[in-house]
Amino acid sequence: MDIEHPSITRALLTGYPEQEPIDVCANPDCEKAIFTGDQVWAKGSERYCKLKCLADSFENKEEEING
Ligand SMILES: [Zn+2]
């Protein structure tokens, strides 16, 4: 199940977003720009662009415990 990124929807509606990104996704494999008003998934001070990126961060933690 893949959730479409809100900035993509906004780009379709209003053209390319003109805002400066406020943050980037904390998933090092993603690092997608995050804009004001975007749906984000927060873990502490880290922000993720989608639930999969957040879930991946937990999977990486589990690997540390096992390894
Ligand atoms: Zn991401």
N, CA, C, O and the ligand as a Tripos MOL2 file, in Angstrom:
@<TRIPOS>MOLECULE
protein
  269   267    68     0     0
PROTEIN
NO_CHARGES

@<TRIPOS>ATOM
      1 N           0.8540   -1.2030    0.0000 N.3       1 MET1
      2 CA          0.0000    0.0000    0.0000 C.3       1 MET1
      3 C           0.8800    1.2400    0.0000 C.2       1 MET1
      4 O           1.6620    1.4550    0.9260 O.2       1 MET1
      5 N           0.7540    2.0310   -1.0120 N.am      2 ASP2
      6 CA          1.6080    3.2070   -1.1360 C.3       2 ASP2
      7 C           0.7400    4.4680   -1.0570 C.2       2 ASP2
      8 O          -0.2050    4.6380   -1.8280 O.2       2 ASP2
      9 N           1.0810    5.3420   -0.1110 N.am      3 ILE3
     10 CA          0.3240    6.5820    0.0520 C.3       3 ILE3
     11 C           0.9930    7.6770   -0.7730 C.2       3 ILE3
     12 O           2.1950    7.9120   -0.6500 O.2       3 ILE3
     13 N           0.2180    8.3320   -1.6010 N.am      4 GLU4
     14 CA          0.7680    9.3850   -2.4450 C.3       4 GLU4
     15 C           1.2330   10.5570   -1.5890 C.2       4 GLU4
     16 O           0.5510   10.9580   -0.6460 O.2       4 GLU4
     17 N           2.3770   11.0910   -1.9210 N.am      5 HIS5
     18 CA          2.9140   12.1920   -1.1220 C.3       5 HIS5
     19 C           2.1030   13.4600   -1.3520 C.2       5 HIS5
     20 O           1.8080   13.8150   -2.4930 O.2       5 HIS5
     21 N           1.7350   14.1580   -0.2430 N.am      6 PRO6
     22 CA          0.8690   15.3420   -0.3970 C.3       6 PRO6
     23 C           1.4440   16.3930   -1.3260 C.2       6 PRO6
     24 O           0.6850   17.0630   -2.0260 O.2       6 PRO6
     25 N           2.7600   16.5610   -1.3570 N.am      7 SER7
     26 CA          3.3360   17.6050   -2.1940 C.3       7 SER7
     27 C           3.1340   17.2950   -3.6730 C.2       7 SER7
     28 O           3.0740   18.2060   -4.4990 O.2       7 SER7
     29 N           3.0290   16.0120   -4.0060 N.am      8 ILE8
     30 CA          2.7610   15.6360   -5.3880 C.3       8 ILE8
     31 C           1.3570   16.0790   -5.7750 C.2       8 ILE8
     32 O           1.1410   16.6300   -6.8540 O.2       8 ILE8
     33 N           0.4100   15.8320   -4.8800 N.am      9 THR9
     34 CA         -0.9720   16.2450   -5.1390 C.3       9 THR9
     35 C          -1.0520   17.7540   -5.2910 C.2       9 THR9
     36 O          -1.7370   18.2550   -6.1830 O.2       9 THR9
     37 N          -0.3430   18.4920   -4.4110 N.am     10 ARG10
     38 CA         -0.3720   19.9460   -4.4840 C.3      10 ARG10
     39 C           0.2620   20.4390   -5.7840 C.2      10 ARG10
     40 O          -0.2170   21.3970   -6.3910 O.2      10 ARG10
     41 N           1.3280   19.7850   -6.2000 N.am     11 ALA11
     42 CA          1.9900   20.1820   -7.4390 C.3      11 ALA11
     43 C           1.0330   20.0260   -8.6210 C.2      11 ALA11
     44 O           1.0400   20.8450   -9.5400 O.2      11 ALA11
     45 N           0.2140   18.9800   -8.5970 N.am     12 LEU12
     46 CA         -0.7520   18.7730   -9.6650 C.3      12 LEU12
     47 C          -1.8220   19.8590   -9.6450 C.2      12 LEU12
     48 O          -2.3030   20.2870  -10.6940 O.2      12 LEU12
     49 N          -2.1920   20.3050   -8.4400 N.am     13 LEU13
     50 CA         -3.2760   21.2750   -8.3080 C.3      13 LEU13
     51 C          -2.8080   22.7020   -8.5740 C.2      13 LEU13
     52 O          -3.5300   23.4830   -9.1940 O.2      13 LEU13
     53 N          -1.6150   23.0480   -8.1140 N.am     14 THR14
     54 CA         -1.2040   24.4490   -8.0940 C.3      14 THR14
     55 C           0.0890   24.6900   -8.8540 C.2      14 THR14
     56 O           0.6070   25.8070   -8.8360 O.2      14 THR14
     57 N           0.6180   23.6870   -9.5120 N.am     15 GLY15
     58 CA          1.9390   23.8200  -10.1020 C.3      15 GLY15
     59 C           3.0000   23.4490   -9.0730 C.2      15 GLY15
     60 O           2.6820   23.0170   -7.9640 O.2      15 GLY15
     61 N           4.2270   23.6190   -9.4430 N.am     16 TYR16
     62 CA          5.3020   23.1950   -8.5440 C.3      16 TYR16
     63 C           5.2720   24.0160   -7.2610 C.2      16 TYR16
     64 O           5.1460   25.2390   -7.3160 O.2      16 TYR16
     65 N           5.3900   23.3400   -6.0690 N.am     17 PRO17
     66 CA          5.3420   24.0790   -4.8050 C.3      17 PRO17
     67 C           6.4750   25.0960   -4.7060 C.2      17 PRO17
     68 O           7.6280   24.8010   -5.0190 O.2      17 PRO17
     69 N           6.1200   26.2880   -4.2670 N.am     18 GLU18
     70 CA          7.0880   27.3780   -4.2030 C.3      18 GLU18
     71 C           7.7180   27.5360   -2.8290 C.2      18 GLU18
     72 O           8.6800   28.2860   -2.6580 O.2      18 GLU18
     73 N           7.1580   26.8100   -1.8350 N.am     19 GLN19
     74 CA          7.6750   26.9530   -0.4800 C.3      19 GLN19
     75 C           9.0580   26.3400   -0.3350 C.2      19 GLN19
     76 O           9.4170   25.3950   -1.0370 O.2      19 GLN19
     77 N           9.8230   26.8990    0.5900 N.am     20 GLU20
     78 CA         11.0760   26.2750    0.9840 C.3      20 GLU20
     79 C          10.7610   25.0630    1.8510 C.2      20 GLU20
     80 O           9.8380   25.1120    2.6640 O.2      20 GLU20
     81 N          11.5110   23.9770    1.6910 N.am     21 PRO21
     82 CA         11.3130   22.8380    2.5790 C.3      21 PRO21
     83 C          11.6860   23.1950    4.0110 C.2      21 PRO21
     84 O          12.6720   23.8970    4.2370 O.2      21 PRO21
     85 N          10.9040   22.7150    4.9880 N.am     22 ILE22
     86 CA         11.1720   22.9780    6.4040 C.3      22 ILE22
     87 C          12.0590   21.8980    6.9900 C.2      22 ILE22
     88 O          12.6660   22.0920    8.0440 O.2      22 ILE22
     89 N          12.1380   20.7560    6.3100 N.am     23 ASP23
     90 CA         12.9070   19.6330    6.8300 C.3      23 ASP23
     91 C          13.0380   18.6210    5.7000 C.2      23 ASP23
     92 O          12.4380   18.7810    4.6370 O.2      23 ASP23
     93 N          13.8220   17.5870    5.9380 N.am     24 VAL24
     94 CA         13.8450   16.4610    5.0130 C.3      24 VAL24
     95 C          13.5120   15.1910    5.7810 C.2      24 VAL24
     96 O          13.6980   15.1170    6.9960 O.2      24 VAL24
     97 N          13.0250   14.2060    5.0630 N.am     25 CYS25
     98 CA         12.7020   12.9150    5.6670 C.3      25 CYS25
     99 C          13.9320   12.3570    6.3850 C.2      25 CYS25
    100 O          15.0380   12.3730    5.8440 O.2      25 CYS25
    101 N          13.7260   11.8620    7.6130 N.am     26 ALA26
    102 CA         14.8390   11.3750    8.4250 C.3      26 ALA26
    103 C          15.3470   10.0040    7.9760 C.2      26 ALA26
    104 O          16.3580    9.5180    8.4830 O.2      26 ALA26
    105 N          14.6510    9.3900    7.0330 N.am     27 ASN27
    106 CA         15.1240    8.1240    6.4750 C.3      27 ASN27
    107 C          16.2750    8.4070    5.5070 C.2      27 ASN27
    108 O          16.0650    9.0400    4.4730 O.2      27 ASN27
    109 N          17.4950    7.9430    5.8300 N.am     28 PRO28
    110 CA         18.6530    8.2630    4.9950 C.3      28 PRO28
    111 C          18.5380    7.7140    3.5690 C.2      28 PRO28
    112 O          19.2300    8.1830    2.6660 O.2      28 PRO28
    113 N          17.6720    6.7270    3.3700 N.am     29 ASP29
    114 CA         17.4710    6.1970    2.0260 C.3      29 ASP29
    115 C          16.4660    7.0220    1.2250 C.2      29 ASP29
    116 O          16.2460    6.7640    0.0420 O.2      29 ASP29
    117 N          15.8560    8.0160    1.8750 N.am     30 CYS30
    118 CA         14.7890    8.7870    1.2260 C.3      30 CYS30
    119 C          15.1750   10.2650    1.1600 C.2      30 CYS30
    120 O          15.4110   10.8050    0.0790 O.2      30 CYS30
    121 N          15.2360   10.9190    2.3340 N.am     31 GLU31
    122 CA         15.6100   12.3400    2.4410 C.3      31 GLU31
    123 C          14.7600   13.2350    1.5430 C.2      31 GLU31
    124 O          15.2570   14.2050    0.9720 O.2      31 GLU31
    125 N          13.5000   12.9090    1.4260 N.am     32 LYS32
    126 CA         12.5700   13.7140    0.6470 C.3      32 LYS32
    127 C          12.3070   15.0320    1.3690 C.2      32 LYS32
    128 O          12.2100   15.0560    2.5960 O.2      32 LYS32
    129 N          12.1930   16.1100    0.6310 N.am     33 ALA33
    130 CA         11.9180   17.4120    1.2380 C.3      33 ALA33
    131 C          10.5150   17.4290    1.8400 C.2      33 ALA33
    132 O           9.5640   16.9130    1.2520 O.2      33 ALA33
    133 N          10.4070   18.0340    3.0240 N.am     34 ILE34
    134 CA          9.1220   18.1620    3.7210 C.3      34 ILE34
    135 C           8.7560   19.6340    3.7750 C.2      34 ILE34
    136 O           9.5730   20.4740    4.1520 O.2      34 ILE34
    137 N           7.5120   19.9450    3.3930 N.am     35 PHE35
    138 CA          7.0480   21.3280    3.3330 C.3      35 PHE35
    139 C           6.0070   21.5920    4.4080 C.2      35 PHE35
    140 O           5.3660   20.6690    4.9100 O.2      35 PHE35
    141 N           5.8450   22.8660    4.7560 N.am     36 THR36
    142 CA          4.8020   23.2600    5.7080 C.3      36 THR36
    143 C           3.4510   22.7200    5.2450 C.2      36 THR36
    144 O           3.0760   22.8620    4.0810 O.2      36 THR36
    145 N           2.7280   22.1000    6.1770 N.am     37 GLY37
    146 CA          1.4000   21.5960    5.8550 C.3      37 GLY37
    147 C           1.3910   20.1810    5.3230 C.2      37 GLY37
    148 O           0.3250   19.5840    5.1740 O.2      37 GLY37
    149 N           2.5700   19.6290    5.0300 N.am     38 ASP38
    150 CA          2.6260   18.2390    4.5850 C.3      38 ASP38
    151 C           2.2700   17.3000    5.7210 C.2      38 ASP38
    152 O           2.5350   17.5810    6.8900 O.2      38 ASP38
    153 N           1.6640   16.1750    5.3530 N.am     39 GLN39
    154 CA          1.4530   15.1060    6.3220 C.3      39 GLN39
    155 C           2.8040   14.4580    6.6080 C.2      39 GLN39
    156 O           3.4490   13.9360    5.6980 O.2      39 GLN39
    157 N           3.2340   14.4900    7.8720 N.am     40 VAL40
    158 CA          4.4920   13.8470    8.2230 C.3      40 VAL40
    159 C           4.2750   12.8880    9.3790 C.2      40 VAL40
    160 O           3.3010   12.9920   10.1250 O.2      40 VAL40
    161 N           5.2010   11.9580    9.5090 N.am     41 TRP41
    162 CA          5.1720   10.9840   10.5930 C.3      41 TRP41
    163 C           6.3710   11.2860   11.4800 C.2      41 TRP41
    164 O           7.5170   11.2030   11.0370 O.2      41 TRP41
    165 N           6.1010   11.6390   12.7420 N.am     42 ALA42
    166 CA          7.1620   12.0780   13.6310 C.3      42 ALA42
    167 C           7.5180   10.9900   14.6320 C.2      42 ALA42
    168 O           6.6540   10.2820   15.1510 O.2      42 ALA42
    169 N           8.8210   10.8810   14.8880 N.am     43 LYS43
    170 CA          9.3230   10.0140   15.9650 C.3      43 LYS43
    171 C          10.3360   10.8550   16.7260 C.2      43 LYS43
    172 O          11.4620   11.0440   16.2670 O.2      43 LYS43
    173 N           9.9300   11.3670   17.9080 N.am     44 GLY44
    174 CA         10.7800   12.3180   18.5950 C.3      44 GLY44
    175 C          10.9350   13.5680   17.7490 C.2      44 GLY44
    176 O           9.9420   14.1530   17.3160 O.2      44 GLY44
    177 N          12.1670   13.9820   17.5110 N.am     45 SER45
    178 CA         12.4130   15.1760   16.7120 C.3      45 SER45
    179 C          12.6030   14.8420   15.2360 C.2      45 SER45
    180 O          12.8110   15.7420   14.4210 O.2      45 SER45
    181 N          12.5340   13.5470   14.8790 N.am     46 GLU46
    182 CA         12.7210   13.1420   13.4950 C.3      46 GLU46
    183 C          11.3890   13.1680   12.7600 C.2      46 GLU46
    184 O          10.3450   12.8500   13.3280 O.2      46 GLU46
    185 N          11.4410   13.5460   11.5070 N.am     47 ARG47
    186 CA         10.2290   13.5990   10.6930 C.3      47 ARG47
    187 C          10.4080   12.7310    9.4630 C.2      47 ARG47
    188 O          11.4570   12.7370    8.8180 O.2      47 ARG47
    189 N           9.3530   11.9820    9.1530 N.am     48 TYR48
    190 CA          9.3700   11.0730    8.0050 C.3      48 TYR48
    191 C           8.2420   11.4520    7.0530 C.2      48 TYR48
    192 O           7.1590   11.8500    7.4800 O.2      48 TYR48
    193 N           8.5160   11.3220    5.7460 N.am     49 CYS49
    194 CA          7.5500   11.7790    4.7540 C.3      49 CYS49
    195 C           6.3710   10.8210    4.6400 C.2      49 CYS49
    196 O           5.2860   11.2280    4.2250 O.2      49 CYS49
    197 N           6.5640    9.5680    4.9970 N.am     50 LYS50
    198 CA          5.4720    8.6050    4.9050 C.3      50 LYS50
    199 C           5.6930    7.4910    5.9110 C.2      50 LYS50
    200 O           6.7840    7.3190    6.4550 O.2      50 LYS50
    201 N           4.6180    6.7340    6.1440 N.am     51 LEU51
    202 CA          4.6590    5.7020    7.1750 C.3      51 LEU51
    203 C           5.7290    4.6690    6.8800 C.2      51 LEU51
    204 O           6.3490    4.1520    7.8100 O.2      51 LEU51
    205 N           5.9650    4.3530    5.6140 N.am     52 LYS52
    206 CA          6.9700    3.3560    5.2690 C.3      52 LYS52
    207 C           8.3620    3.7950    5.7390 C.2      52 LYS52
    208 O           9.1410    2.9750    6.2240 O.2      52 LYS52
    209 N           8.6710    5.0820    5.5950 N.am     53 CYS53
    210 CA          9.9690    5.5830    6.0430 C.3      53 CYS53
    211 C          10.1020    5.4530    7.5550 C.2      53 CYS53
    212 O          11.1710    5.1070    8.0570 O.2      53 CYS53
    213 N           9.0240    5.7290    8.2820 N.am     54 LEU54
    214 CA          9.0310    5.5640    9.7360 C.3      54 LEU54
    215 C           9.2160    4.0880   10.0830 C.2      54 LEU54
    216 O          10.0190    3.7470   10.9520 O.2      54 LEU54
    217 N           8.4780    3.2210    9.4090 N.am     55 ALA55
    218 CA          8.5740    1.7820    9.6700 C.3      55 ALA55
    219 C           9.9850    1.2770    9.3830 C.2      55 ALA55
    220 O          10.5140    0.4520   10.1280 O.2      55 ALA55
    221 N          10.5920    1.7650    8.3130 N.am     56 ASP56
    222 CA         11.9610    1.3550    7.9880 C.3      56 ASP56
    223 C          12.9220    1.7140    9.1100 C.2      56 ASP56
    224 O          13.8640    0.9690    9.3780 O.2      56 ASP56
    225 N          12.6920    2.8610    9.7780 N.am     57 SER57
    226 CA         13.5800    3.2800   10.8550 C.3      57 SER57
    227 C          13.4840    2.3060   12.0250 C.2      57 SER57
    228 O          14.4770    2.0470   12.7040 O.2      57 SER57
    229 N          12.2820    1.7650   12.2600 N.am     58 PHE58
    230 CA         12.1310    0.7720   13.3230 C.3      58 PHE58
    231 C          12.7840   -0.5470   12.9300 C.2      58 PHE58
    232 O          13.3820   -1.2190   13.7710 O.2      58 PHE58
    233 N          12.6740   -0.9210   11.6630 N.am     59 GLU59
    234 CA         13.3140   -2.1500   11.1990 C.3      59 GLU59
    235 C          14.8170   -2.0670   11.3750 C.2      59 GLU59
    236 O          15.4550   -3.0430   11.7680 O.2      59 GLU59
    237 N          15.3890   -0.8960   11.0850 N.am     60 ASN60
    238 CA         16.8400   -0.7200   11.2670 C.3      60 ASN60
    239 C          17.2220   -0.8870   12.7260 C.2      60 ASN60
    240 O          18.2680   -1.4580   13.0350 O.2      60 ASN60
    241 N          16.3700   -0.3850   13.6390 N.am     61 LYS61
    242 CA         16.6190   -0.5340   15.0700 C.3      61 LYS61
    243 C          16.6630   -2.0120   15.4490 C.2      61 LYS61
    244 O          17.5380   -2.4420   16.2000 O.2      61 LYS61
    245 N          15.7050   -2.7900   14.9190 N.am     62 GLU62
    246 CA         15.6320   -4.2120   15.2420 C.3      62 GLU62
    247 C          16.8910   -4.9380   14.7960 C.2      62 GLU62
    248 O          17.3750   -5.8400   15.4800 O.2      62 GLU62
    249 N          17.4190   -4.5360   13.6370 N.am     63 GLU63
    250 CA         18.6540   -5.1470   13.1620 C.3      63 GLU63
    251 C          19.8030   -4.8990   14.1290 C.2      63 GLU63
    252 O          20.6480   -5.7660   14.3520 O.2      63 GLU63
    253 N          19.8170   -3.6880   14.7020 N.am     64 GLU64
    254 CA         20.8680   -3.3720   15.6850 C.3      64 GLU64
    255 C          20.7750   -4.2730   16.8940 C.2      64 GLU64
    256 O          21.7910   -4.7340   17.4140 O.2      64 GLU64
    257 N          19.5340   -4.5310   17.3510 N.am     65 ILE65
    258 CA         19.3290   -5.3760   18.5270 C.3      65 ILE65
    259 C          19.7560   -6.8220   18.2190 C.2      65 ILE65
    260 O          20.4240   -7.4710   19.0240 O.2      65 ILE65
    261 N          19.3530   -7.3070   17.0380 N.am     66 ASN66
    262 CA         19.6770   -8.6870   16.6830 C.3      66 ASN66
    263 C          21.1570   -8.8730   16.3790 C.2      66 ASN66
    264 O          21.7380   -9.9220   16.6570 O.2      66 ASN66
    265 N          21.7520   -7.8360   15.8050 N.am     67 GLY67
    266 CA         23.1090   -7.9920   15.3350 C.3      67 GLY67
    267 C          24.0930   -7.5610   16.3890 C.2      67 GLY67
    268 O          25.3020   -7.6230   16.1670 O.2      67 GLY67
    269 ZN         10.7420    9.4500    3.3320 Zn       68 ZN68
@<TRIPOS>BOND
     1     1     2 1
     2     2     3 1
     3     3     4 2
     4     3     5 am
     5     5     6 1
     6     6     7 1
     7     7     8 2
     8     7     9 am
     9     9    10 1
    10    10    11 1
    11    11    12 2
    12    11    13 am
    13    13    14 1
    14    14    15 1
    15    15    16 2
    16    15    17 am
    17    17    18 1
    18    18    19 1
    19    19    20 2
    20    19    21 am
    21    21    22 1
    22    22    23 1
    23    23    24 2
    24    23    25 am
    25    25    26 1
    26    26    27 1
    27    27    28 2
    28    27    29 am
    29    29    30 1
    30    30    31 1
    31    31    32 2
    32    31    33 am
    33    33    34 1
    34    34    35 1
    35    35    36 2
    36    35    37 am
    37    37    38 1
    38    38    39 1
    39    39    40 2
    40    39    41 am
    41    41    42 1
    42    42    43 1
    43    43    44 2
    44    43    45 am
    45    45    46 1
    46    46    47 1
    47    47    48 2
    48    47    49 am
    49    49    50 1
    50    50    51 1
    51    51    52 2
    52    51    53 am
    53    53    54 1
    54    54    55 1
    55    55    56 2
    56    55    57 am
    57    57    58 1
    58    58    59 1
    59    59    60 2
    60    59    61 am
    61    61    62 1
    62    62    63 1
    63    63    64 2
    64    63    65 am
    65    65    66 1
    66    66    67 1
    67    67    68 2
    68    67    69 am
    69    69    70 1
    70    70    71 1
    71    71    72 2
    72    71    73 am
    73    73    74 1
    74    74    75 1
    75    75    76 2
    76    75    77 am
    77    77    78 1
    78    78    79 1
    79    79    80 2
    80    79    81 am
    81    81    82 1
    82    82    83 1
    83    83    84 2
    84    83    85 am
    85    85    86 1
    86    86    87 1
    87    87    88 2
    88    87    89 am
    89    89    90 1
    90    90    91 1
    91    91    92 2
    92    91    93 am
    93    93    94 1
    94    94    95 1
    95    95    96 2
    96    95    97 am
    97    97    98 1
    98    98    99 1
    99    99   100 2
   100    99   101 am
   101   101   102 1
   102   102   103 1
   103   103   104 2
   104   103   105 am
   105   105   106 1
   106   106   107 1
   107   107   108 2
   108   107   109 am
   109   109   110 1
   110   110   111 1
   111   111   112 2
   112   111   113 am
   113   113   114 1
   114   114   115 1
   115   115   116 2
   116   115   117 am
   117   117   118 1
   118   118   119 1
   119   119   120 2
   120   119   121 am
   121   121   122 1
   122   122   123 1
   123   123   124 2
   124   123   125 am
   125   125   126 1
   126   126   127 1
   127   127   128 2
   128   127   129 am
   129   129   130 1
   130   130   131 1
   131   131   132 2
   132   131   133 am
   133   133   134 1
   134   134   135 1
   135   135   136 2
   136   135   137 am
   137   137   138 1
   138   138   139 1
   139   139   140 2
   140   139   141 am
   141   141   142 1
   142   142   143 1
   143   143   144 2
   144   143   145 am
   145   145   146 1
   146   146   147 1
   147   147   148 2
   148   147   149 am
   149   149   150 1
   150   150   151 1
   151   151   152 2
   152   151   153 am
   153   153   154 1
   154   154   155 1
   155   155   156 2
   156   155   157 am
   157   157   158 1
   158   158   159 1
   159   159   160 2
   160   159   161 am
   161   161   162 1
   162   162   163 1
   163   163   164 2
   164   163   165 am
   165   165   166 1
   166   166   167 1
   167   167   168 2
   168   167   169 am
   169   169   170 1
   170   170   171 1
   171   171   172 2
   172   171   173 am
   173   173   174 1
   174   174   175 1
   175   175   176 2
   176   175   177 am
   177   177   178 1
   178   178   179 1
   179   179   180 2
   180   179   181 am
   181   181   182 1
   182   182   183 1
   183   183   184 2
   184   183   185 am
   185   185   186 1
   186   186   187 1
   187   187   188 2
   188   187   189 am
   189   189   190 1
   190   190   191 1
   191   191   192 2
   192   191   193 am
   193   193   194 1
   194   194   195 1
   195   195   196 2
   196   195   197 am
   197   197   198 1
   198   198   199 1
   199   199   200 2
   200   199   201 am
   201   201   202 1
   202   202   203 1
   203   203   204 2
   204   203   205 am
   205   205   206 1
   206   206   207 1
   207   207   208 2
   208   207   209 am
   209   209   210 1
   210   210   211 1
   211   211   212 2
   212   211   213 am
   213   213   214 1
   214   214   215 1
   215   215   216 2
   216   215   217 am
   217   217   218 1
   218   218   219 1
   219   219   220 2
   220   219   221 am
   221   221   222 1
   222   222   223 1
   223   223   224 2
   224   223   225 am
   225   225   226 1
   226   226   227 1
   227   227   228 2
   228   227   229 am
   229   229   230 1
   230   230   231 1
   231   231   232 2
   232   231   233 am
   233   233   234 1
   234   234   235 1
   235   235   236 2
   236   235   237 am
   237   237   238 1
   238   238   239 1
   239   239   240 2
   240   239   241 am
   241   241   242 1
   242   242   243 1
   243   243   244 2
   244   243   245 am
   245   245   246 1
   246   246   247 1
   247   247   248 2
   248   247   249 am
   249   249   250 1
   250   250   251 1
   251   251   252 2
   252   251   253 am
   253   253   254 1
   254   254   255 1
   255   255   256 2
   256   255   257 am
   257   257   258 1
   258   258   259 1
   259   259   260 2
   260   259   261 am
   261   261   262 1
   262   262   263 1
   263   263   264 2
   264   263   265 am
   265   265   266 1
   266   266   267 1
   267   267   268 2
@<TRIPOS>SUBSTRUCTURE
     1 MET1         2 RESIDUE 1 A MET
     2 ASP2         6 RESIDUE 1 A ASP
     3 ILE3        10 RESIDUE 1 A ILE
     4 GLU4        14 RESIDUE 1 A GLU
     5 HIS5        18 RESIDUE 1 A HIS
     6 PRO6        22 RESIDUE 1 A PRO
     7 SER7        26 RESIDUE 1 A SER
     8 ILE8        30 RESIDUE 1 A ILE
     9 THR9        34 RESIDUE 1 A THR
    10 ARG10       38 RESIDUE 1 A ARG
    11 ALA11       42 RESIDUE 1 A ALA
    12 LEU12       46 RESIDUE 1 A LEU
    13 LEU13       50 RESIDUE 1 A LEU
    14 THR14       54 RESIDUE 1 A THR
    15 GLY15       58 RESIDUE 1 A GLY
    16 TYR16       62 RESIDUE 1 A TYR
    17 PRO17       66 RESIDUE 1 A PRO
    18 GLU18       70 RESIDUE 1 A GLU
    19 GLN19       74 RESIDUE 1 A GLN
    20 GLU20       78 RESIDUE 1 A GLU
    21 PRO21       82 RESIDUE 1 A PRO
    22 ILE22       86 RESIDUE 1 A ILE
    23 ASP23       90 RESIDUE 1 A ASP
    24 VAL24       94 RESIDUE 1 A VAL
    25 CYS25       98 RESIDUE 1 A CYS
    26 ALA26      102 RESIDUE 1 A ALA
    27 ASN27      106 RESIDUE 1 A ASN
    28 PRO28      110 RESIDUE 1 A PRO
    29 ASP29      114 RESIDUE 1 A ASP
    30 CYS30      118 RESIDUE 1 A CYS
    31 GLU31      122 RESIDUE 1 A GLU
    32 LYS32      126 RESIDUE 1 A LYS
    33 ALA33      130 RESIDUE 1 A ALA
    34 ILE34      134 RESIDUE 1 A ILE
    35 PHE35      138 RESIDUE 1 A PHE
    36 THR36      142 RESIDUE 1 A THR
    37 GLY37      146 RESIDUE 1 A GLY
    38 ASP38      150 RESIDUE 1 A ASP
    39 GLN39      154 RESIDUE 1 A GLN
    40 VAL40      158 RESIDUE 1 A VAL
    41 TRP41      162 RESIDUE 1 A TRP
    42 ALA42      166 RESIDUE 1 A ALA
    43 LYS43      170 RESIDUE 1 A LYS
    44 GLY44      174 RESIDUE 1 A GLY
    45 SER45      178 RESIDUE 1 A SER
    46 GLU46      182 RESIDUE 1 A GLU
    47 ARG47      186 RESIDUE 1 A ARG
    48 TYR48      190 RESIDUE 1 A TYR
    49 CYS49      194 RESIDUE 1 A CYS
    50 LYS50      198 RESIDUE 1 A LYS
    51 LEU51      202 RESIDUE 1 A LEU
    52 LYS52      206 RESIDUE 1 A LYS
    53 CYS53      210 RESIDUE 1 A CYS
    54 LEU54      214 RESIDUE 1 A LEU
    55 ALA55      218 RESIDUE 1 A ALA
    56 ASP56      222 RESIDUE 1 A ASP
    57 SER57      226 RESIDUE 1 A SER
    58 PHE58      230 RESIDUE 1 A PHE
    59 GLU59      234 RESIDUE 1 A GLU
    60 ASN60      238 RESIDUE 1 A ASN
    61 LYS61      242 RESIDUE 1 A LYS
    62 GLU62      246 RESIDUE 1 A GLU
    63 GLU63      250 RESIDUE 1 A GLU
    64 GLU64      254 RESIDUE 1 A GLU
    65 ILE65      258 RESIDUE 1 A ILE
    66 ASN66      262 RESIDUE 1 A ASN
    67 GLY67      266 RESIDUE 1 A GLY
    68 ZN68       269 GROUP 0 **** ****
